[in-house]
Amino acid sequence: MNHRVVAALCGLLFAVHNGAGAAEIQELKIPKGAGGIGFLPLLVMEQQKIIEKHAALLGHKTLKVTFVNIGGPAVVNDALLSGAAQVVAAGPPAFLLTWDRTRESTQITGVAAMTSLPMYLNTTNPNIKALRDITEKDKMAVTAVKVSIPSIIMQMAARKEFGDKEVFRYDRYTVGLPHPDGVAAMLSGISEINLHFTSPPFVARELKDTRVSTNMSTDDVMGGSTTFTMLYTTKKFRDENPLTYKAIVRAVKEATEYINRDKRGAAQVYFDSIGGKGETIEEIMTTLSDPKNVITMVPQNTFKYAQFMHEIGSLKNRPASWKDLFFSEVHDLPGN
């Protein structure tokens, strides 16, 4: 072979190697979510620039990662569908609705779970001992009406107690608010909101008020540990950005391992993210040390959500298993 041809080929190979990330997305946008411990892996990834690190190791050395300060299931779904964000985090119900509606288009699919932890229904109304005690005078803060974890949990509870015709019985009592706003509204005493279906650490913050009591948890209805937050994206993004996608999966794994290995360090990350207000480091440590609050990539009870939502008509498509809901990178995990 002509030495000039050899030189040209070597030059081409060098250029391809050094420009491995050139065709990939240059700025990755990820919403931080609705707040709370459930989104801690994102906060760790942001503070420690873990996605950027893994992208660089894979050859994409120019990736900029922007964590956008928005949250709530409906909001992040809109961001993903509009292209304003490429990867988002929310609970399984919000994900399942977009998964179902995009089977013939963008094919939104799960990347990995992030956390499994219960949500709790708190109230300042002493007359409410169970869901059936809620009246037209009561309003409940949830992160999103109809599509949030609490909304689906209450639909499950309503069907079990009152039958199929009453499955949406409690929807009319709900108001969509991010967790911090829900806390403020219920504790203010001047808002119509006197119930809040919320997650750690907001539960503990509310229970400091002697007016507040807890009526139920999502674990009561689901019968055990359940995915609370998960990451998802479009098939197109994954296909067109293989290095970036691989970096995201590796970053979730590293953030998960860091939180489980160094709870105090993780508590500091969360404390810094809330500006040192709301909870102390020790209170956050207590939340992270609660065995019910698990930081894990393993999907738990996601298929149970899908089955229920399909049965009541919220989902047109029924997955055959939890693996239909997630990309193959996590299929080796013991999910359900």
Protein Blocks (a to p, Z undefined) as FASTA:
>chain_A
ZZklmmmmmmmmmmmmmmmmmmpcfbdcddebjbdjklmmmmmmmmnommmmmmmmnopa
kbccddddbedjklmmmmmmnopafbdcddfklmmmmmmmmmmmnopacfbdfbdcdddd
ddfbfklmbfklpcfkbccddfbehjamklmmmmmmmmmmnojklmmmmmmmpccddfkl
mmmmmmnopamblbdcdddfklmmmmmpmkbccfbdfklmnopacdfbdcdddfklmmmm
mmlmmmmmmmmmmmmmmmmmmmmlmmmmmmmmnoopoiafklmmmmmmpmklccdfbdgh
klmmmmmmmmnopambdcfbfklmpcfklmmpccZZ
